[in-house]
Every structure is written in structure tokens, then in C-alpha cells.
Amino acid sequence: MISRSTLIGALVVVELAIVGSAVRAIAGDGGQPAAGPAFNGLSWHGRTTDRTVVDRTIPSGSDPRVVVDVHDVDVVIEPGAQFGVHVVESVHKAGYVSGELSPISVSPTADGVRIAAAGSTMHVVIGALTRRLKVVVPPAARVEVVSGGQIDTSGLRAKLVAHVEDGAIHVSDQRGDVDVSTGSGRIYLTDVQAADIAASTSEGRLYFTRVGADRLDAHTNFGRIYATDLRAVDGALTTKEGRVTVSLAGNSDAVVSAKVTDDNDIHVSGLPVAEDGANKRVVRLGSGRGRFEVSSDDGSITLTQGANV
């Protein structure tokens, strides 16, 4: 993922970018042109340059606390062996790239492992620059992402916490609580079962598939919400602006209230309606043990029958 500072840098040197494109065309298979222009601070990386910067394994117990604080670096987290945390950083560069990347440190802590990097300095990119961190952890590791770019996790069996400033978050095959947020980006939860799920984005859509929790609170300020086979008990799905489409699992156990503002519609199909009003519909599922709200300040709501999860 290219950071905002990278994009700003690219705009600042837009004239250089035009010249650089011509230089790359002359360069053929990636060798640096012998008579190319000398751009101060820019290094030539041919058509593609890929390298592994970090490849390290830290011994750990079966349930270490793994803290990731790497600013705008994309992070992939996967389960691996019962013990030990394996960290691999890969960098891809193409064309002209200025400056050096802040190194990533991997350090043992009293209760696990900390992975950290300083904030990126401004980079001018005429071509491509991507940076990816793969972290393989014991399945029961307690993972906390303090900062990062795009986050992808799969197969974890303990609580996941991930709060990033900018970037999408993908969580799949999760069996443990989830607490995720992004300032600008979509959130995808797929095959997630937990006691407690919290997910929020200031600007972006929410996509939930086969998700169930005793309590689920999910919110977006600006964006649509799509939930397929959602098991509802307590909590809410809310958006200030956007449509909400939800298929509720048959094994939900809640009184579900759907609320919209004026000039928006609520559509219910295949579910027992307990209350029918102009801006509100109430559906009772199971014994009605929980209270679950679906609302949009500016958008329609559709509720349908889904599969059990």
C-alpha cells in the first residue's frame, strides 16, 4: 500500500514523473539508462526489484501477545506452528524511488513479541513501491495491530484487535473476539464467530458473511452495509449514510428493530414482523432474548431470511 505521503510526493514531482516515464521506456529490460537525467535522491530499480528485508523467528509460548506497530505497511497475519512467531518483510520497487524505508524491528517481550517500525519519511515514487509484512503466529496468539496499512488475518483462535488510520481490514475464519476500526477503508468479516465483535469505519463499507456474536456493534459514518447470514443477539448495525442489506440467520435470538428516517423505506421478506410503522419495523427471532438494531440516517433497509451459522 502506498501511503498518503508517497502520493503527495509524487504530485510534487509530477514534472519529473513525465520525464521518468520516457526514461523507463528507453531503459529496455530494466537496466539504468546510461544517459538518463540525474534526479537528486532518486534511485533506479529497473522494472522490478523484489527483496526480503526481514526473515526472523522468535520463540514463544502457545498464546503469545503479538503487537504490530508498523504505520503504513500492509500486514498479513496467519496461523502456523504451535510455538514461535515468524516475521517476513518483503519490499517491491520499480522505477525511480527516493529515500530509505524505516527498518522493521522484531523483539521478544515479557509476554510475547513486538514488531515495530518508525513512521515513513516522504518518498518520491516514479513507478511503484509496495511493502508487505507477513506474520505467522500460533493459532491462539493474541494479536494487536496498533498501526498498519491494509490488514489481512485468517485462522486466528483468540481475540484480534486492529486499529489503523487508513486501509481496508479483512478478517476470515476467526474464532475469537474482534475489535477493529479504520479511519478510511472497508471492513470485511467472513466466517467469524465470537462472543463480542466491534467494527467501525469513518468512511467505508461493511461486508459481513457468516458472522455471529452474542454482541455485535458495527458502524460506518459514510458507507453501505451488507451482511449475509448474520446471527443477531445483542448489538447494532448502523450507518449515517448508506443502504443496509441484511439476511438474518435462522438461529438468531433477538428482537430486531429496523429504523430509518423520513423518505427512506424498510423492506422485510421471509421474517415474522411484530411491529410495522412508517419508519420502523420490528422482527422477532427465536425467543427474542437479545435486542438488535439496524438503522440508517439516509438510506433504505432490507431484511431477509438467511441460513443458520
N, C-alpha and C positions, 0 to 999 in steps of 0.2 A: 504494500500500500504506500502511495506517495503522499507525504504529509503536506499540510497547507503551506508550510514554509517553502517546500520544494516548488509548489505551484507558483507561489509569489515570486520566487527567484527566477523561474522560467519566464514569467511575464516581464520581469525587469530586463531580461536579456533577450527579448523577442527578436531583436535585430540579429543577434548572434545565432539564434536558432535557425534563421533563414540561411545564413552563411553555412552553418554546421550541416544542414541538410544537403547542401551541394557538396560539401567536403566528404560526407559519408558515401554519396553516390560515386565520387571519384575513387574512394578507398578500396573498392572491389570487395574482396573476401574478408575484410576486417583489419588489414594492416594499416598502421597510421600513415596518412599521406605525407610523402616526403616534403612537399612544398605547401602544406596546409597552413592556414593562419594560426598564429600563436595566441591562444586565448589564455590570459593570465589566470592561473589557478585551476584550469580545466585539464583533466587527464583523459587520454583517449583509451577506450576499452573495446575497440573493434565492434563487430556486430553483436557478439555475445561474450560475456565473461561471467562464469559461474564459479563460486568457490565456497568451500565450507570453512567458516571462520572459527567456530567453536564446536567441539565434539567431546563432551565430558560426561562422565557418570559419577554421581555422588551416592555412596552407600546410605541407606535409610532403613527405618522400620517399615512395617506394612501399612501404616497410616500416617505418613509424614504431613506436615503443614508446608505446602509449596506456595511461596509468594512470588508473583511475577510483576515486575515494575519496569517496563521497557518502553514507555512512552508510545511512539507511533509504529512500533514494529509489530507486524502481523504474528499471531500466536496460534499454534495448533497444539492441542493437548489430547493425548491418547493414553489408554491403559496399557501397561506392559507387565513386566515381571512382578512378583510379589514384593520384592525388595529393590530399592535403588531408584534414583531419578536420573534419567538420561536426557541431556540437553544438546541439541544440534542447531546451530545457526547457519543459514545459507544466505548468500548475497548474490544478486544478479545485476550486472551492469552492462549497458550497451551504449555506444556513442560517447559523447563527452560528459563527464561528471566531475564536479568540483568538490574539493574538501575531503575530509575523512569522516567515517562513521564512528560514533561513540562506542567504545568496546562494551560488550556484554560480560558481566561477571557472574559466576556461579559459585555460591558459597554455602557451606553447611551452617545450620543454625542449631540452637538447642533442641528445637522440636521438628526440624526438617531441613528445607533448602530455600535459599533466596536467590532469585535471578533478577538482575537489575542492569540498567543502562542509563547514562545521563541523557538529558534531552538533546535532540538533534540540533546541530547548528545549521544555518541556511546552506542549502545545496543548490547549485545551478545544474540542471539536467537537460541536456540536448540529446535525447534518446530515451533511456529507461533506467530506473533504479528501483529494485524491489528487495525487501529484506524479510526473511521468514525465520521464525523460531519454532522448532518442534520440541515439545516437552513430553517425554514418556514417563508416566508415574505409576506407582502401584494403584490398582483399581480403587482402593479405599482411601487414597490420598485426599486431604482437604485442601482444595485449590482456591487461591485468592488472587485474582488479577487486579492489581491496583491501577495499572495503566497499560495500554497496548493499542494496537491498531485494530484490524479485524480479528475477532476471536472465534475459533472453531474448537469445540470439545465434543468428545464422544466416548461412551462406555464407562463413565465415572460412577462410583457407587457411594459417594459421600457428598457433603454439601459443596456446591460451587458458588463462589462469589466473583463477579466480574463487573467492574465499573470503568468505562472508558469514555473519553471525551468525544471521539468521532470514529465511527466504524460499525459495521454490522456484527451481530453476535449470533452464532449458530450453536445450539445445544441439542444433541441427539443421544438416544439410548442412555438416559440419565436416571439413576435410581438414588436420589438424594435431594435434599432441599436445593432450591435455586434462588439466587438473588443477583439479578443482572440489570444493568442500565447503560444507555449510551446517549450522548448528547445529540447526535445526528447519525441515524442509521437504523436499519431494520433489525428486528429480533425474530429469530426462528427457533421454536421449540418443537422437537419431533420425538415422539415416543419418550415422554418424560413422566415419571410417577414419583410423587413426593408428598410429604406432609405439608410443606409450605413452599409456595412459588411466588416470587415478586419479580416483575419485569416492567421496565418503563423506558420510553424514549421520548425525547423532546420533539424530535422531528423524524418520523419514520413509521413504517407499517409494522404490525404484529402478525405473525403467522404461527398458529399453534395446530399441531396434528397429533392426535392420540395423546392428549395431555390430561392428567388427573392429579388433584391435590385436595387435601382436607381444607386448605385455604389457598386461594389463588387471587392475587391482586395484580392486574396488568393495566397499564395506562400509556396513552400517547397523546401529546398535545395536538399534533397535526399528522394524521395518517389513518388509513383504514385498518380494520381488524378482521382477520379471517381465522376462525377456529373450527377445526373438523374433529368430530368425536371428542368433545370436551366433557370430562366428568366434573360436574359442578357440585360443590357442597357450600362452602362459605367463600365470600370474596366478591370481586367485581372485574368486569372488562369495561373500560371507559375511554372515550376519546372526545376531545373538544371539537374536532372537525374531521369527519370521515364516516363512511358507511361501516356497519358492523354486521358480519355474517357468521352465524354460529350454528353448528349442529351439535346438540346436546346428547351425551351418551345415555343409554337407557338405564345404566346403573348410577346415574346422578341421584343425589338425595338432597333436594333443596327446593325452596320456593324461589323461583327465578322471576325477577321484576325487570321488564324491558321499558326504558324510558327515553323519550325523545322530546325535543322542543317543537313549537308550532311549525307547521308546513313540512313536517317530516313524517314518514309512515313507519308502522311496525307490521311486519308480516310474520305469521305463525302458521306452520304446517306440520301436521302429524303429531302435535303435542296437546295435552289437555289444558285448555285455557280456564283459569279460575277467576280471572277478573279482566274485563275488557273495557278500556276507556279510550278517550281521544288521543292522549299522549302516553298511555301506559297500558301494558299487557302483563298479566301475571300467570305464570305456568307453574304447576305443582308437579314435582317429580319425586318418586319414591315416597318415603314417609314425610318429606318436607322438613327434614331436620335442620338444614342449613338455610342461610339467606344469601342469595347471589344476585348481583345487579349487573345488567347490561345497559349501557347508556351512551348516547351521542348528543352533543350540543348542536351539531349541524350535520345531520346525515341520517339515513334510514337504517332500520334494524330488521334483520331476518333471522328467525329462529326455526330450526327444523329438527327432526328426529335423527340421531346419529347412532353409531354402533357402540356396543359396550367396550370399555377399555379397562 
